[in-house]
Amino acid sequence: MEDLTTAVSEFTVSIDTIWILVAAALVMFMQPGFALVEAGFTRSKNTANILMKNLMDFAIGSLIFWILGYTLMYGEDVGGFIGKISLFFGSNEINGVPDKASLMFQTVFAATAATIVSGAVAERTKFSAYIAFSIAITAVIYPISGHWVWGGGWLSSMATPFHDFAGSTVVHSVGAWVGLAGAVVIGPRLGKYTSEGKARAIPGQNLAFGALGVFILWFGWFGFNAGSALAAGGLSTSAFVVTHMAASAAMLSWMFAEWMHRGKPTVLGAASGAVAGLVAITPAAGFVSPVSSIAVGGVAGALCYGAVMMKAKVGYDDSLDVVGVHGVGGTWGALATGLFASTAINAGGGNGLFFGNPQLLALQAGAVGATAVYAFVVTWVLFKILDKAMGLRVADEDEVMGLDLTQHGEAGYNW
């Protein structure tokens, strides 16, 4: 009997390990999704630069996170703020699953956080400065906030811990507030605002690329959310389903909001709505029912559309609407987790609409605020330092010519 129990346990660990590695591969596939979204929704003269930044985020992020970031995130807790430094990754075995599987799963998350920022500062940032920033976010900025929530830090050690199942605050909101700091320090693209301060639209080059990128993101997001169960089973299945429902609801919500407001529905709007829904359901994916997920996604689509429309009134230039989609969507998702979280989900049940408790909602709001302040302030200081040390922005004539030729000496298209 003991041998049978041991065999079943080993088999379960093997299945869970396979699922985590498959999920890591799905999240890695989000990287080309982001590359296509960013390239499609920006101008053709910056295509090679967009692709290069996405390639570097993954390569640099993987090495830096392995050397330092992972241990700052998951090392022995130091004062609730940071993990103890132990270079070259250290150990973090979960439910018997090999620690290197956890390393790979978290590595692709770190690369995603860096890539989100790329869209906010696209089309006017020096490549050398971007490399320096990419190192900083994967080595220190992302791992510290990740430690607070997932690594045993202060947000996870409260009597009622902060709920962020798959990283809407840890990954997407942090990426958005970091991107906002970068956009503020670097300034708007040439021609984005008139001399009277009125915003001009800067259309992207290829809707087909952008739409395909969103479909790839949607596909990869199943690994992002369902993989965060860290085991194959009922919880991962539930997270998979609610992820899909929320994205669908948000796409429709954004489309109808835009249709009513501007008179026509657009591909760009529908694609943005899907991403907003995916971001919003990410913190709640392990805690809400399918019906609740539709509510989360439905609100996210309309809310994020409104946030994007407000961008011009605020006066910053976020090339890919990172703040409106990832920042506002992630914030709403964290709050929605406080509204709709249900213990029935972890018990394997629950299909209806559930409402959480005020204490959890208040905690979610406080944690989101603390993380946003941390991410924005630290990165604003970092960008200011980089600007003084090496300059963040390309020369005006280089921006007009395009970053492909001026930063890389090659064109995204040769025809």
Helices and strands as residue ranges (DSSP letters): H 2-28, H 30-40, G 44-46, H 47-64, I 65-69, H 70-74, E 77-78, E 82-83, H 99-120, H 127-136, I 137-141, H 142-150, I 168-173, H 174-186, H 207-226, G 227-229, H 234-262, H 267-281, H 290-314, H 322-322, I 323-327, H 328-340, H 343-346, H 358-389, H 396-401, H 403-403, I 404-408
